[in-house]
């Protein structure tokens, strides 16, 4: 998919207009950003916006997040356990202390694998 982010009022207006006119290519809208299908048409629309607003439009190629290949089991288990904790107001740092779950520092230091 292509993530298109706008940084000016005019670019946002034109992104909105493109999204309305080409709904079949728009995967999702986020106000000042949108996801376009990874097709020639999606690239064409993104590049049109870049040409019209060269300093106010950013385009990034994205791929869906796969929790099973993009994270290890410890991270998935920690997230599941934290969401089923007995006390909803317990911060993660306190929840993970004294357990096998990764610390907040370890999670912050762990990079996700690069895109293939």
Protein Blocks (a to p, Z undefined) as FASTA:
>chain_A
ZZdddfbfklmmmmmmmmmmmmmlmmbdehjaccddddfklmmmmmmmmmmmmmlcccdd
dddddfklmpcfklmmmmmmmmmpfblmlcfklmmgopabdcfklmmmpccdddZZ
